[in-house]
Amino acid sequence: MIYAEGLRKRYGAVDALKGVDLEVPQGTVCGLLGPNGAGKTTVVRILTTLLRPDGGTARVAGCDVVADADRLRYRIGLAGQHAAVDELLTGQRNLVMFGRLYHLPRRTARRRAGELLERFGLAEAADRPVKTYSGGMRRRLDLAASLIVAPPVLFLDEPTTGLDPRSRLALWDLLRELVSEGTTVLLTTQYLDEADHLADQIVVVDSGRVVASGSPSALKGKVGGGRVSIAFRDAGDLSAGIEVVRGVLPGEPEIDRGERRLAVPVEDGAASLIKVATALDAAGIPVDDLGLRRPTLDEVFLRLTEVTAA
C-alpha cells in the first residue's frame, strides 16, 4: 500500500532525504523512527502530497504521489503533530466541516460524523466547543477527522505527543481496531514503546537515510541475545554468586554492589538462564530475583543511531 524508492529532498545546502526506500504491506503498521531532524516528517509530507520530492518515486494506495496527487488525497488520512481542529466549533461541526471539504453530501457528512464521534468515545461531547476538550479528546477528534472518508491508508505523525498514559493506551486500542479492519498505518513516534507495541515493521531513519528495518523482534536480535540478571539477598551471596556465574558463563558480569545485583550478556538466552539457576542452586546461594532481560527497542535505537553518527 505504501512504496517508495530512492526518495530525495534537499533544502538549500541540506540533504533532508538521501535516497529513502520504504515498503508497507496492506493492513499493517509501519513505525518510522529516528532522532529529531532525521527526515521522518519529510517522508510523511512527501507521501501525503504536501511536499514534492527532488528525486525518487513513491506510490500510495496505487497512486503516484506526484502525478496522481489529487486522486491520492481522497484515499489517505493524515493526523499531524498538532491537532488540526477548530477550537471554536463543536466536535460534531468540526467533523461535518471535514466531510464537506472532502465533498461529501451534507447528510452523508453528518452521518459519518456521528459514527466517528461514537466510535472515538466523543458522542457525549459532540455539541461542546473543542476549546473545552482535554488534550486526549482533541487528539481523538483529530484522528476521527482523518478518517472521515474511511481511507485505506492512514499517516500519523507523532499522534500521542503530550498525551497522558491513559489517553495513549486508548489511542493504541483504536489504532489496533482500525488495522484489524484492513487500514494500513504509517506511524512516526518519539515513544519507542509505542512502536514496539503497535508496529509490525520498524524503519529507522537517520541523517536522511534508512539505517535499519525489520520487525521489532528482528531488530532486537541485532543487539544480542539479552542479559541474565540476578539480585542477591546480601553482600556475601553477591560475592559468592559472582564466582559461580564466571564459572558457567563466558561474559564478564556487570556488578552493582549497592543493589546486590549483577547482569551478564548472553547469546543463548534461556539456555544460559538455566545454567546459572542450576549452578547457584548447587552452590546453595539464595537469590531474590533471577531472570532474562531481552534488549529493548530503546537500546536498538541508540545502537543504530550511534553507529550512524560515528
Secondary structure as UniProt FT lines:
FT   STRAND          2..11
FT   TURN            12..13
FT   STRAND          14..24
FT   TURN            26..27
FT   STRAND          29..33
FT   TURN            36..37
FT   HELIX           40..47
FT   TURN            48..49
FT   STRAND          55..60
FT   TURN            61..62
FT   STRAND          63..64
FT   TURN            65..68
FT   HELIX           69..72
FT   TURN            73..74
FT   STRAND          76..79
FT   TURN            87..88
FT   HELIX           91..101
FT   TURN            102..103
FT   HELIX           106..119
FT   TURN            120..121
FT   HELIX           123..125
FT   TURN            126..127
FT   HELIX           130..132
FT   HELIX           135..146
FT   TURN            147..149
FT   STRAND          153..157
FT   TURN            159..162
FT   HELIX           165..180
FT   TURN            181..182
FT   STRAND          184..188
FT   HELIX           192..198
FT   STRAND          201..206
FT   TURN            207..208
FT   STRAND          209..214
FT   HELIX           216..223
FT   STRAND          227..232
FT   HELIX           235..248
FT   STRAND          254..256
FT   TURN            257..260
FT   STRAND          261..265
FT   HELIX           270..283
FT   STRAND          287..293
FT   HELIX           297..309
//
